[in-house]
Structure formats: C-alpha cells, structure tokens
Amino acid sequence: MNGREDGTGDGPGKYVLVAAVAAAIVVLDQWTKVAVSGSMRLHETRAILPGFFDLTYVRNTGAAFSMLAGRSAAFRIPFFTAISLLAGVAILSFVRRTPASKRIVLLSCAAVLGGAIGNLVDRLLYGEVIDFLSLHWRGFYWPAFNIADSFITVGVIVLLGRALLGHDDMA
C-alpha cells in the first residue's frame, strides 16, 4: 500500500479480485439458469431433498418476493435496470475506499455485484428473472430464488454482520 488510509492507493489488485469473483458468479448464475430453463418446463418441480429442497422453475417479473411484479414491463425493466446500475456504482465506490488487505469485505462486495449483474442479465434478456431454488418445510415455502440471489444475500449478510459486530476492517 502506498500509505493512503482511504485505500485508493492499493493498485489494481483489489479491482481484479472483485471483477474476477463477480464474473465467476455471473457465469455460474447464468449457466445454472440456462441448465434449468433448458431441462425443465416452466413451473415444473423436481424434489432434491424431499420435504425440504426442490428445483422449481419459475420466472419472477418483480424483485425480491415478487415486489412490483404486477407493474408493467415498461416500468419494471427500466426501474430495475436503474436500481441495479446504482447498486453497482455504490458497490464500486465502496470497493474503491476499501483497502486491498480487507479480503472478506472485497469478496462480499464481489458477491453482491456478481449477483446483481446476474439478475440484471436476466431482466435485459427476458424481462424477468429465472428462479429455481425452492426451500420448504412442513407446508411453509420460501419464495423461489437463484444463485445470484444467494450470493447477494450472503454478501450483504457478511457486510452487515461485520458492521454490526463493530469490526474496524470495513471501508
């Protein structure tokens, strides 16, 4: 590090790390979505762990928990595209201020960024997001989600957890 406390002098290494991890997440996310949509019928369910975990191919026109799903595509697609782009800019700004030595923080940012890009690709290609992971237990069902959603969730939980526990290694 060049001595700058704001982390901006760390060189390109942290950006390469974040970009590589985010790109790998996008590839994995899109590969799984292609595999599911190519091998299952819409709304088809395949039990993986009966009573707990299924693959269920659905398409979500909204955001998390189908928020705004009832709005027209003319509103939804530009709105969610703008939100995704703003989130990407915010994440990159956070990465810029994060020292390269803070790997967990950078990897968490990469997870959120990769997940956001993965779902953005779906919205731009299909106008909706492909979901297929379905958790349930004793009649209670969590809304279906995908690999991108999983990485976003884990990344946010790690970032929030570190902030709430008072770790001083946040940007």
C-alpha positions as CSV (number, residue, x, y, z in Angstrom):
1,M,0.0,0.0,0.0
2,N,1.3,3.5,-0.7
3,G,0.4,4.8,2.7
4,R,-3.0,6.3,1.8
5,E,-5.5,5.5,4.5
6,D,-8.5,5.6,2.2
7,G,-7.4,2.5,0.3
8,T,-7.4,4.2,-3.1
9,G,-3.7,3.6,-3.5
10,D,-3.9,-0.1,-3.4
11,G,-3.4,-0.6,-7.1
12,P,-5.4,-2.7,-9.5
13,G,-5.2,-6.0,-7.5
14,K,-8.4,-5.5,-5.5
15,Y,-10.3,-4.5,-8.6
16,V,-9.0,-7.6,-10.4
17,L,-10.1,-9.7,-7.4
18,V,-13.6,-8.2,-7.3
19,A,-14.1,-8.3,-11.1
20,A,-12.9,-11.9,-11.3
21,V,-15.1,-13.1,-8.5
22,A,-18.1,-11.2,-9.8
23,A,-17.6,-12.5,-13.3
24,A,-17.3,-16.1,-12.0
25,I,-20.6,-15.6,-10.1
26,V,-22.3,-14.2,-13.2
27,V,-21.1,-17.2,-15.3
28,L,-22.2,-19.7,-12.6
29,D,-25.6,-18.0,-12.2
30,Q,-26.3,-17.8,-16.0
31,W,-25.1,-21.4,-16.5
32,T,-27.5,-22.7,-13.9
33,K,-30.3,-20.7,-15.3
34,V,-29.7,-22.0,-18.8
35,A,-29.5,-25.6,-17.5
36,V,-32.8,-25.2,-15.6
37,S,-34.7,-23.5,-18.4
38,G,-33.3,-25.9,-20.9
39,S,-34.2,-29.1,-19.0
40,M,-37.4,-28.2,-17.1
41,R,-40.8,-26.9,-18.1
42,L,-42.0,-23.7,-16.5
43,H,-43.5,-24.4,-13.1
44,E,-42.1,-28.0,-13.1
45,T,-40.7,-29.2,-9.7
46,R,-38.1,-31.8,-9.0
47,A,-37.6,-32.9,-5.4
48,I,-33.9,-32.9,-4.4
49,L,-34.3,-33.3,-0.6
50,P,-38.0,-34.3,-0.2
51,G,-39.8,-32.2,2.3
52,F,-37.1,-29.5,2.3
53,F,-35.5,-28.6,-1.1
54,D,-36.7,-28.7,-4.6
55,L,-35.8,-27.3,-8.0
56,T,-38.9,-25.4,-9.2
57,Y,-38.5,-23.5,-12.5
58,V,-40.3,-20.1,-12.2
59,R,-39.9,-16.7,-13.7
60,N,-40.1,-13.6,-11.5
61,T,-41.1,-10.4,-13.1
62,G,-40.6,-8.5,-9.8
63,A,-37.9,-8.1,-7.3
64,A,-37.3,-10.0,-4.1
65,F,-40.5,-11.7,-3.0
66,S,-42.1,-10.6,-6.3
67,M,-42.3,-7.0,-5.3
68,L,-43.6,-4.8,-8.2
69,A,-44.3,-8.0,-10.2
70,G,-47.8,-6.5,-11.1
71,R,-46.3,-3.4,-12.7
72,S,-45.9,-3.1,-16.5
73,A,-42.7,-4.2,-18.2
74,A,-42.3,-0.6,-19.4
75,F,-41.9,0.4,-15.8
76,R,-40.2,-2.6,-14.3
77,I,-37.4,-3.2,-16.7
78,P,-36.0,0.4,-16.7
79,F,-36.7,0.7,-12.9
80,F,-34.8,-2.5,-12.0
81,T,-32.1,-1.7,-14.5
82,A,-31.5,1.7,-12.9
83,I,-31.5,0.2,-9.4
84,S,-29.0,-2.5,-10.5
85,L,-26.7,0.2,-12.1
86,L,-27.0,2.4,-9.0
87,A,-26.2,-0.6,-6.7
88,G,-23.2,-1.4,-9.0
89,V,-21.9,2.2,-8.7
90,A,-22.3,2.2,-4.9
91,I,-20.5,-1.2,-4.6
92,L,-17.6,0.0,-6.8
93,S,-17.4,3.2,-4.7
94,F,-17.2,1.1,-1.6
95,V,-14.6,-1.1,-3.1
96,R,-12.5,2.0,-4.1
97,R,-12.5,3.0,-0.4
98,T,-11.7,-0.5,0.9
99,P,-8.1,-1.4,1.4
100,A,-6.9,-4.4,-0.6
101,S,-6.0,-6.2,2.7
102,K,-9.7,-6.4,3.6
103,R,-10.3,-9.5,1.5
104,I,-13.6,-10.6,3.2
105,V,-15.1,-7.2,2.6
106,L,-13.9,-7.2,-1.0
107,L,-15.2,-10.7,-1.6
108,S,-18.6,-9.8,-0.1
109,C,-18.8,-6.8,-2.4
110,A,-17.9,-9.0,-5.3
111,A,-20.7,-11.4,-4.3
112,V,-23.3,-8.7,-4.2
113,L,-22.0,-7.2,-7.5
114,G,-21.9,-10.5,-9.3
115,G,-25.4,-11.4,-8.1
116,A,-26.8,-8.0,-9.2
117,I,-25.3,-8.4,-12.6
118,G,-26.6,-12.0,-13.0
119,N,-30.1,-10.9,-12.3
120,L,-29.7,-7.8,-14.5
121,V,-28.7,-10.0,-17.4
122,D,-32.0,-11.9,-17.0
123,R,-34.0,-8.7,-16.9
124,L,-32.3,-7.4,-20.0
125,L,-32.6,-10.7,-21.9
126,Y,-36.1,-11.9,-20.8
127,G,-37.7,-9.0,-18.9
128,E,-37.8,-11.2,-15.8
129,V,-35.6,-13.3,-13.6
130,I,-35.3,-17.1,-13.7
131,D,-35.6,-18.6,-10.2
132,F,-35.4,-22.3,-9.4
133,L,-34.2,-23.0,-5.8
134,S,-37.1,-23.8,-3.5
135,L,-36.9,-24.3,0.2
136,H,-39.8,-25.5,2.2
137,W,-40.6,-27.2,5.5
138,R,-43.9,-28.5,6.8
139,G,-46.0,-26.6,4.4
140,F,-44.1,-23.3,4.7
141,Y,-42.4,-22.3,1.5
142,W,-39.7,-19.7,1.0
143,P,-40.1,-17.9,-2.4
144,A,-38.0,-19.4,-5.1
145,F,-34.6,-17.9,-5.7
146,N,-31.5,-18.4,-7.8
147,I,-27.7,-18.5,-7.5
148,A,-27.4,-14.7,-7.9
149,D,-29.9,-14.1,-5.1
150,S,-27.8,-16.5,-2.9
151,F,-24.6,-14.6,-3.5
152,I,-26.3,-11.2,-2.9
153,T,-27.8,-12.5,0.4
154,V,-24.5,-14.0,1.6
155,G,-22.5,-10.8,0.6
156,V,-25.0,-8.5,2.4
157,I,-25.1,-10.7,5.5
158,V,-21.3,-10.7,5.8
159,L,-21.1,-6.9,5.3
160,L,-23.9,-6.2,7.7
161,G,-22.6,-8.7,10.2
162,R,-19.1,-7.2,10.2
163,A,-20.5,-3.7,10.5
164,L,-22.9,-4.6,13.3
165,L,-20.2,-6.5,15.2
166,G,-18.0,-3.4,15.1
167,H,-15.2,-4.8,13.0
168,D,-12.9,-2.0,12.1
169,D,-12.0,-3.5,8.8
170,M,-14.9,-2.0,6.9
171,A,-14.1,0.7,4.3
